[in-house]
């Protein structure tokens, strides 16, 4: 009986798809899918250092670049698609290959890089940056804005703080991790190790720091005190290991690690920060025997972890629940990957039910986007509600939302319905603390926002409106302020509330004071009502009846102006066309349901006839076997008689 029950999960059917194939089905501007393929010569760096090679934010993609005359990396806008030019502007300044880059979580135009030359550079992406150049002299390279010098050997990893602004962590081959204030260029703290650091990750509030090392130790640091508060044995294999801090309400005190066993089996481990000595919980989970390390990526909102294999083309993803990782599915590809980056949640396409988007390097020649989508189907009930909403807008005279007018087909209109249940609040891209406040001992959790705010008002989130440091790149049509759903149970459509209907004129009694009333002017061509004649106050006082049965005074007639629709006559036609399409689709669905019911009845009749036929055949077979048995007995008796 246990096999009949399925675990309840909104992400159980999460599946990946290559964005280059999927983008053709998407509406313009809702999904900035890119597919960049460079010239025949490979330009992506082939350096063997164990880093992710590429990093992404909602605006740009950075990738370590193979170039002569020193180290460099490329920044490519996500809006760019297709083949890159032979020459593109590079971010040059290092004297040795670039090993790792990292984007600031609070500024989409700020990036840090670490190099084999032992230096760390800070860069600012120019405004309106593009890989295409109109200059006859060719593209102009970008110079760093500041340099951080302090490591004696190569810098293999750079990582920005997740809550404090201008705090950067760097790991080096000199067996140390340094914390920097990039605004002043000073080294704040140094965390010493006994071997080369292989990965590092900040805790949810930035108060703790986890590292994995070549000495097979997993260390939890208090970075401001420069002390390791926990140190335990990690993966026992000789190859590299990775660690990622699982943030959020469910996994705030958990750490996920990937590595190898002594037999070189790839492993996944879950560690409880409150009881590291008895961790990992439930032991190490064996994945496979492929030689490349798994790069872990944690999604805080959905509580899913993605494991991208280095050297193979697969990406596994698990859902975290009740202190265990539950396998969901796997993206399989024959194209090997050396670098993988995941886009921050505020950069995904909501109307495509996209949960995550990854970018992978393929054969060091091009970068391929992969979209992870939760399949959803707009129900018949949702279509009926949307039809009711459009009819309400049509007959109440409210302003028609511009976003509805742009959706000229039912398919595009259905895409406006956001499945908010699969999008928990996410990080809004704003810093909580300054560098001095964090260094002084303050902690702060990341501020979150509702992803639907990305598609409200002028199409940008509140976080983007507060600061110009973090512009959001979602290109969504703006919605007029006076447009919205008229029914509270209508599915969420990207509109604003409707203006309240014009109330009927209040009936006013005739004034007892003699005056010359002015007729009310209406916009229609009807003549204004004549003024109501009044009498002197003394005469009126004598004619007043008893207070109990008061007669209702005669109201002043006022013509209510007709509801004002949009000035453009084409708007009403477009709304009528959308309404007719929805009505037609509703009728089609109803007829299809009726046909399905008829087919079900016909199938039931055929099934009953088949069962009857089977019973007859069984009876015939039984009688035939009985006859064969009688014949066999007679033959035996005949043989006995002959003998």
N, C-alpha and C positions, 0 to 999 in steps of 0.2 A: 504493500500500500504506500510505502514511503516514496516510491518512484513517481507517484501521481502528483506530488506536490512540488511546486517550483518556488525557489526563493524569490521573495518580492524585492525588486530593484528597478529603479527607473533607467538604469544604464546597462541592464542585462543584454540588450540588443544593440549596444554601441558598436558601430562598425566603421572601419576606415575606408577612404576612397581617395584616389589620386585627384588632386584639385584640377589638374589640367584637363582631365576628362569630364569632371563634374562641372567646371566653370561654364561650359556652354549652356547649361540648363538654368543658370542663375540670372537674376535681373541685374541690370547695369548698376554698378556702384555698390551693390550689397556684398560683394565678395571680391577683395583685391587679390585674386589668384595670380601667381607669377610662375613663369616657366622660363628660366634663363639658361641658355646654352652658350658657352663661350666658343672661341675659335678652336681650331683643331688641336692646337697646343694646349696642354693642361695648364691652367693658371692657379688652381687651388693648391695651397701649400701641401707638400708631401712630407713635411717634417714628422718624425716618428714620435714626438712627444705626446704623452697621453692627455689630451684635452679635447674639448668638444668641437674645436675648429671654427664653428659658426655660432652666432648669437643673434637673436631677433627681438624686436619690439614692434608695436603697432605701426611704425613708420618705416623702419629701416632693417636691413639685414647686413651683418658684418661677417666677413669670411677672411681667414688668413690667406695671404696671397703670395704666390711664388714670383719673386722679382729680383732683378739684378741690382747691385749697388746698395745693398743693405736690406733691412726688413721692411715689410709694408703689409697693410691689409686693405681690403676694399669694403666700401659701404654702398649698398644697392637699395634704392627705394623699393618698397613692396609693390608700388604701382607700375614698376617697369616689368615688361614681359618680353619674351623672345630672346633672340641672340644679342649678346653684348657686342659693343664696338671692339675693334682691334685694340684700341687704347682707351682706357677709362681713367678718371682721376683717382689716385691712390692716396692713402694716408701714410706718408713717408716721414721718417725721422730716426727710426732705429737703425743701428749699424749691423744687426744680425736678425735672423728670421723671427717674426712675431709668433709667439706660442699660444697666447690666449687673449681674448677680449671680453669685455662685459659692459652692458648698457646700464646707465643709471636708472633705477626704478622710478625716479621722480622727474627726470628730464629726458625726453626721447631723443634729444640732440647731443647728449653728453655720453662719451664712451671712454673707457680706460683700456690700455693694452700693456701686456707684459712680453718681454723679448728675451732672446738668448744672450743679449748683451748685458743683462742684469739691471736694466732700467725699466721704469714704469712711466708711461706718458699718458696725459689727459688730453682729449681732443673734443672739439666742438664742431658738429656738422654744420656747414654754412646754410643759411636760409635759402629755400628753393633749390636745394642740392639735387643734381641730376648727373647720371653717368653719360649723358649725351652732351657734346660740346659743339658750339658753333664757331669757336675760335679757330682761325687758320693755323695757329701755332700748336694746336692740340690741347688736350685737357690740362688743367692746372692742378697740381697736387696740393693736398691740405697739410699744413704744419700743425704740430701740437701746441696747445695753449699753456701747458705746464709740464714739468718733468720732476719725477720723484726718484732720488738717488739714495741708496742705502744698502741694497743687497750686493753681496760680493760675487754671486754666481747667477746663473740664468733664472729668470722669473717665469714660472710655469703656469701659475693660476692667478687670476684677479677676480675679486668678488666684492660688489658694493653692499653696504649695510642695507637691511630691508626696512628700517624705520627711522634711522637717523641720517640726516643729510650730510653729504661730503665726507663720509667715513668709508674707506676702502681697505680691504684686506688683500694681501699679496703673499704668495708662497714661493719659496726659492730653493734652488739646489744647495744653498748654504745651510739647510736644515732649520729654517726659521719661517715663521709667519709674522709679517709686520702689518700694523694698523696705521693708516695715514689719515691726516686731515688734508684733503686735496685743495681746500681753499687757501691754506697757508703753506702747504708743501712740507709739513713737518711729520716726522714719525712719532706716533703716540705711544705705542706699545710693541714689544717683541715677544713672540711665543716660541721658545726653543724646543726643538725636536731632536731625536737621536738619528733620524734618517730622513729621506726625502718625503715631503708631504704629497700625497696622491690625490686628495680631494678635501673640500671644506664646505661647511654650510652653516648659516646663521639660524638661531632659534626664532620662534614666532615673534617674540618681543625684542629680539636683538641683544638679550642679556647674556646668552651663552653661545658657544661656538663649538662645533664638532669637526674633528679632522681624522682622516685615515692616513696611515704612514707605511713606509716600506718595511718597518719592523713588525708589521702585522698587529699593531695596537690601535684600538679605538679610544680616542681621548675626547673628553668633554672639558672645555675651557671656560673659565671666567676671564674674558679678555681684558677687562679693566684692571684686574689684579695680577695678570700675567701668570696665572697658576692653573694647572690641570686639576679640576675637582674630581674627575673620574678617569680611570685608565684601566681598560680591560682587554683581554685577548680577543682579537677580531677573527677574520677569516684566516685559516691556517695555510692556504695555498701561497705559492711563491709569486704569483702574478698580482697585478694591481687590484685594488678594491676601491669602491666609491661609497659615499654616505650622503644622505639627504635628510634634513630635519622635517618631520611630518608635522605641519602646523595645523591649527584649527581646533575646534571644541572637542572633536573625537580623538584626534591623534596629536594633541599638543605636547604630550610628554613621551612621544615615541620617535624612534629613529629607524630608518630603513637603510640597509647596507647591501651591496652586491659585491661578490668576490669569487674566490675559488677555494675548493677543498684541496687536500694534499694529493688527491688523485686527479686534479685539474678539472673537476666538475664545477660548472658555474652554479653559484648559490645566491639565494635571497634570504636575508635575515631581518627580523623585526625585534628591536631592542626597546625595553621599558626603562626610561630614565630613572625611575624610582627603585629599580632593582636590576642594575646592570650586571651584577655578579652572577645572577641566575639566568641571564639572557644569553642567546636570543630566545624569545618566546616560541615555544613549540619546536625549537631546534632550527637548523638551517634547512631551507627548502631547496632541493636540487632542481635545476632548470634543464640543463643539457650538458654536453661535453664540448661545445664550441670554444675555441681558444680566446676569442675577444671578450673583454670585460663588458658587462651590461651597464649602460648609462641610465641612472634612475632620474625620473622627472615626476614630482609630486603635484597633483592638482588639489588644492585645498578645498575648493567648493564642492566638488563631486566625490571627494575622498577616494580618488583613483590614482594609482601609480603606474607609470609607463616605463618599461624597460627596453631600451634600444640597444641591440647588440652591436658592438664595434667590430667590424670586419664581416658581418653578415647583413642581410637585408631585412631582418625581422624586427617587429616591435610588439612585445607582449604588453597587455594591460590587465591590471588586477583592481578589484574593489576592496577597500579596507572596511572590515566589519567585525566587531566582537573579537578584537585582538588577533585577527588572521587576515591573510590576503586571499581573496576568492578570485580565481582565474575567470576572466570574462571572455577574451578572445585574443587573436593574434593577427597582426598585419604581416603577411608573408610576401617577400619579393626576392627575386633572383639577383637584384642589383645590390652589391655590397655597399655599406656606408661606413665612412670613417668619422663623420661629424653629423650631429643631430642637434637641432634647437627647437624649442617649443615656444609658441607665441603667448604672451600674457593674455589673460582671459578677456581683458577689455578690447582685444583686437579681433575676436572671433565674429563670425557672421551669425547673428541671433536668428534671423528669419530663415536660415537654412538648417536650424537646429544643430549647428556646429558647436561641439563641446570643447574641442581642442584642435589646434592646427600645428603640425610639425613641418620642419624643413630638413631634408637629408641631402648630404653630398653623395653623388653617384659617380663612381669611378674617377673622382677628382676632376670631372669635366663639366658637370652641371649640377644644379641644385633643384630638387624636386619637392613641391609642397604636398603634404598629406593631410586630409581633412577627416577628423573623427566626428561622426554624425550619429545622433540618436534618431532613428526613423520614427516619424510621427505622421498620422494621417488625419486630415481635418474631418471631423465627424459630420454626419447628416444634421445633427442637432446644432452644431456650430454654424453650418451654412444657413440654417433656418433663422438663427438668431441674428446673423449678419444681414440677412435679407430684411428682417424686421427692423433692424437699425436703419438701413438705407431708406426703407419706406417711411420710417418716422422722420428722418431728415428731410425727406421730400415733402411731406405734408405739414410739417410744423413750420416750414419756412426758415429753418436755421441755415447758417452758412455751411457750405459743403466743404469738407476738409480737402485741401489741395492734394494730400497724399492719396485720397481715394480717386480723385480725378486722373491722376497719373497712372493708376492701375487700370488699364483699359481692358484687361482680360480677367476672367475669373481666377485663373491660376495665380496671377500676380496679386490679385486682391486677397486670395487665401494666404499668401505669404506674409501679409501684414499681421496675422494672428501670431503672437509670441507665446510659446509654451514656457511660461514663467516658472513652472514647477521644476524644470530641469536646469534652471539657472539660479543657484544660490547667490547671495551677495558676494562680491569679489573686491579685491584691493583697488582703491580708487586712484592710486598713483600719486599720493601726496605724502610728504614727509611729516612725521609726528614730532620729531625732536631735532634740535640743532646738534652739531658736533660737540659743542661745549656742554650742553645739557646732558647728553648721553655720557660723556666722559665724567661728568659730575655725579653719576650714579642713577640718573633717571631712566625709566623704562616706559615703553608705550607700545600697545598693540596696533597693528596696521588698521587704518580706517577703511571701511568698506562702503560700497555703494550698490544700488540696484542696477543691474545691467540694462534694464528697460529705460533708464534715464538717458542712455546714449541715444535713444531714438525719440526723445521728447523735445518739445520746443524747437530750438534751432538745430537740433540733431547732435548736440554735444552734451557731455555729462556735466554735472555740477563741478566736478573736480577740474575739468578742462576750463570752465568758465572762471574759476577762482584764480588760476595762475596760467600764464602763458608759457610756463616751462614745459608742460606736458600736453601738447596738442594731440587730440585724438583724430585718427584718420578715417573714421567711418563716414562714408559719404552717403547721407540719407536725406531725402527731401524734407524741407522744413514744413512744419504744420502750422497753419494759422492759429492764433491764440483763441479765436472764438469758434472752435469746432470740436465736436466730441460725440460720444455715444449718448443716446437719449434714454437707454434702458440700462439699469444697473447690473443685470445679469448677462449682458452682451459680452462675448469674448473680447480680450484685450486687443483693441485696434489702436494704432498709433495716431491718436487724435487728442485734442484737448476738450474740456467740457463745453457743451453747447450753451449758448446764451439762454437765459430763462425766457419762456414765452411771454409775449406782451400781455399783461393782465387787462381784463375788460374794464372799461371806464366805470368809476364809482358814481352811483346815482346821488346827485346833490340836490337838496331841497331848494325851492325858490326863495330868494332873499326877501325878507319883509321890508327892506328899505328900498325906497323908490330910486331907481337908477336906470341908466340906459345901457343895457347889456350889449356886449359886442358879440356878434355871431362867430361861432367856431369855424375856422377855415380848414377844410380837409383837402388832401392832395387830389381827391377824385373830382369829377366834373359835377357832382351833385350840388344843388343849391343849399346854402346854409340855412338852418331852421330859423324861423322868425323868432324874435325875442318874446319871451313870455310877459304879458302885461301884468303890471303890479299895481296895487292900490296903496292908498295912504296908510300909514301905520295905525292911526286911530280906528279906521274902518276895519282893518285886518284884525285888530285886537278884539273888536266886538264880535266878529264872525268866528273866532276860534272855538272849536268844539271842546267837549270834556276831554280830560287827558287820557281816559281809557281807550276808546276806539279811535285812535288817530288814523287819519287817512294818509296814505303814502304820497309825499309831494311829487310833483311831476318832474322827472329828470330832464336835464339838458341833453338833448340829442347830440351825440358826437360821433362822427364817422371815423371808425378805426382804420388806419391806413393798412392796405393789404401787406402781407408778409413780403419782405424784400429778399428776393433771391439774388444770386450773384449777377452782376451787371452783364457778364459775358453770356450771351444766349447759348453758346456751345456747351457751357457747364451743365445746364439742365439736360441737354441732349445726351451728354456723356453719362450723367447719372441715370437717365432713363435707360440707356443702353446697358449699363451695368446691372440695373434692376431686372431688365428683361432677360439678360443672360442668367442671372441667378434663379429667376422664376423658371426658365427653361430647364436649367440643370436640376432644380428641385423636382419638376415633373418627370424628367428623365430618370432620376434616382427612384422616384416612386414607382414608375413603370418597371424598372429593373427589379425592384423588390418584389413586385407582383409576379413578374416572370420567374424569379427565383423560387417563389412560393409554389407556383404551378409546377415547375420542374421538380421541386422536392416531392410534391404529391405523386407525380408521374414516376419518379425513382422509387418511391415507396411501393407503388403498385407493381412495378417491375420486380422489385425485391420479393414481394409476396408471391408473385407468379413463379419466380425462380425457386423459392423455397418449396412451393407445391410440386414443381417439376422434379426437384431433387428427391422429395419424399417418394414420388411415383417411381423414379429410377431405382431408388433403394429397394422398394418393394419388388420391382421386377427382377433386380439382381438377386434378391433373397429367394424368390420363386425359382429363378433359373438355377441357382445353386442347389435348391431342394430337388429339382428335376434331375440334375446331374448326379446327385447322390443316389436317387432311386434307380437311374439307369445303370450306375456302377454296381449297385447291389444285384440287379437282374443279370448283368454280365457275369458277375461272380457266381451266381446260382447256376447260370447256364454252363459255365466252365466246369463247375463241380458235377453237374448232371452228366456232362460229356465224359468226364473222367471216370 
